[in-house]
Amino acid sequence: MSWYLTIRSDPQFSKSTPTPPLIDFLKGLPELKQADPMRFEGGVGAPEVSVVVAACDERGNYSSPVTFQERVNIIELTCSHAGDTDWYHALAGKIAKFLGWKTHQDDDKTQM
């Protein structure tokens, strides 16, 4: 089973960010390895995680991108219940801090 952490600028997903600096930042994190142009997975020794970088509508709906997108407004982490919750929150926190955005858990009831 899995659970989700969503990183976004605001509840309406109204702000986007250029993708290249974000991808470069994610490539530099030892916790991650790039799986696709817009998706990362846990690196060696890391818990199971998928990090999708995408452009979504105002409700947060998106399709997993298979090609590069110039701007994005959502980063979603799919986390395993078998993994360390603190590790996932720390990873999401690093990404959110880099963007100046906030992290929200699952259905937006918890904001970090």
LUMVEX-891888 format. One record per residue: x, y, z of N, C-alpha, C in turn; residue in three letters. Coordinates in steps of 0.2 Angstrom, whole numbers, plus 5000, padded with zeros to 4 digits. Layout:
REM LUMVEX-891888
XYZXYZXYZALA...
***
This chain:
REM LUMVEX-891888
500449945000500050005000500450065000MET500250124998500550184997500150245000SER500550295001500250355003500650414999TRP500350475000500650524995500850594999TYR501350624997501550694999501550734993LEU501150784993501150834987501450894989THR501850924984502250984985501951034980ILE501751094983501351144978501451214981ARG501351264977501451324979500851354984SER500251334982499651354985499051304983ASP498451304987497951254985497651254978PRO497751314975497551314968498051294962GLN498651284965499151264960499351314955PHE499251384958499251434953499951464951SER500451434955501151454953501551394950LYS501951404945502351354942503051374943SER503451324941504251344942504551314935THR505051344933505451314927505751244929PRO505651194925505851124926506551114927THR506951144922507651124922508051134929PRO507951194932508351194939508051144944PRO507451134944507151084948507451014947LEU507450994941507750924939508450924941ILE508850974940509550974942509550964949ASP509151004953509150994960509050924962PHE508550894959508350824961508850774959LEU509250784954509750744952510350744957LYS510450804960510950814965510750784972GLY510150754973510050724979510250654979LEU510650634984510850564985510350514986PRO509750534988509150494990508850474984GLU508950504978508550494972508950474966LEU508650434961508950424955508450434950LYS508650464944508150484939507950424935GLN507250414934507050354931506750374924ALA506450434923506250454917506350534917ASP506250564911506350644911506050674917PRO505450654919505050694924504850644930MET505250594931505150554937505750524940ARG505750524947506350494950506150434955PHE506650394957506450344961507050344967GLU506850304972507350304978508050274975GLY508550304978509250284976509450224980GLY510050204979510350144983510250154990VAL509950104993509850105001509250145003GLY508850184999508350225000507650185001ALA507250205005506550175004506250184997PRO505750134996505350144990505050204989GLU505150244984504850304983504750324975VAL504250354973504250384966504050454967SER504450494963504350574964504250594956VAL503650614956503350634949503350714949VAL503650744944503650814943503150824937VAL502650864938502150874933501850944933ALA501450954928500951014927500250984928ALA499851014933499250994934498751054933CYS498051034933497551084933497451114940ASP496951154941496751184947496551144953GLU496351084951496151034956496750984958ARG497250984954497850944956497850884951GLY497450884946497450824942497950824937ASN498350774935498850774930498950704928TYR499250694922499450624920500250624920SER500450564922501150564923501550574916SER501950624916502250644910502750604908PRO502750584901503250544898503850584894VAL503650644893504150694890504250754894THR504750784893504950844897504450894896PHE504250934902503850984902504251044904GLN504151104901504551164903504451194910GLU503851194912503651214918503151164922ARG503251164928502851124932502551154938VAL501951124941501651164947501451104952ASN501751044952501550994957502150944957ILE502350924963502850874963502550824968ILE502450764966502050714970502550654972GLU502550634978502950584981502450524982LEU502550464980502150404981502650364986THR502350364992502750334998502550265000CYS502950225002502750155004502650155012SER502050125014501950115021502450075024HIS502850035021503449995024504050045025ALA504050105022504650145023504550185029GLY505150225030505150275036504850335034ASP504250355038503850415037504350475038THR504750475042505150535043505650545037ASP505850495034506350495028505950535023TRP505350505022504850535016504750615018TYR504550625024504450695025505050745025HIS505650715027506250755026506450765018ALA506350715014506450725007505950775004LEU505350765006504850815003505050885006ALA505250895012505450955015506050985011GLY506550945009507050975005506851004998LYS506350964995506150994989505751054989ILE505251054994504851114996505251174997ALA505751165001506151225003506551244997LYS506751204993507151224987506651274983PHE506051254982505551284978505151344982LEU505251344989504851394992504151374993GLY503951314992503251294992503151254998TRP502551224999502351185005502251115003LYS502251065008502150995007501450985010THR501050945007500350925010500350845009HIS500050815014499950745015499350725012GLN499250675008498650645005498150695003ASP497650705007497050745005497050815008ASP497650845009497750915011497550925018ASP497450875022497250885029497850905033LYS498450885031499050895035499550935030THR499750995033500251035029500851035033GLN501451025029502051035033502451095030MET
***
